């Protein structure tokens, strides 16, 4: 278990709820990069796989939590994008 890996995941994990709250508040995902979110999610999935296959420890759950937060932001962004297209 690396303290630096934990710090990185906690810092990113603290950031995602703010992004989710902004998406909910403005109800407009314009300016958000869906490709970026997919790449971040793939990175978290890769981290989970590494922990499962080579070095399982408690940090696995930080990867899972962060991945779920990114997934929530992606789903909200898609929802509001479709809603804007339907209304516009």
N, C-alpha and C positions, 0 to 999 in steps of 0.2 A: 504494500500500500504506500503510495507516494503522497506526501503532504502537498506537493505542488499540483498534482493531478486533482486532489480534493479541492484545493483553493480555486483552480481553474473552473471546475465544475460548479462549485458554489457560486462563484462570480457570474458565470453564465446563467445559472439557475435563478439567481436573484433578478437578472435582467428580463427574463421571459415574461413573468407576470406583469411587468410594466408594459411590455409590448402587447400582451393580451388585453390589458385594461384599455390601452389606447385604441386598439381595434374595436372593442366594444363601445367605447365612448364616441368615437367619430363615425363608426359604422361605414367606413370608406377605406378599403384596403389599397387605394391608389397610392403608388409610391413604394409599396412593399414588394420585395423581390421574392416571388414564389420559388424561383430557382435557388436562391440563397437558402431559403428555409428547407428545401429538399436536400441540399448539400449538407447543411448542418444536421438534419435528421439522419442522413446516411452516415455521417461521422459518429453520431451517438450510437447508431446500430453497430457500427464497426467496433466501437469501444465496448459495447455489451458483449459482442461475439468474442473479443479478445479476453474479456474477463471470464466468460464461460469456458473457453477452450484452453486458456493458458494460465490464468492467474486470478481465480475467483476470490474476491474479497468484498467488503461492504461498499466499495466505490461503485460496484455494479449498479446498486440502487440509485446512485446519483445520475448515472447514465440513463437509467430507465425514467426517472423523474423528469430530467431535462428533455428527453425524447418525447415524453407525453406532453410537456408544455409546448414544445415546438409543434407537435401534432394538433393540439388545441388551437394554436394561432393559425395554422394552415387551414383547418376546417372553418374557423370563423372568417378568415380572409376569403375563402372560396364562397362561403354563404353570402357574405356582404357583396362580393363581386357579382354573383348571379342575381342578387336582389337589385343591385344598381342597374344591371343590364335589362332586367325585366321592367323596372320602373322608367328607365331612360329611353 
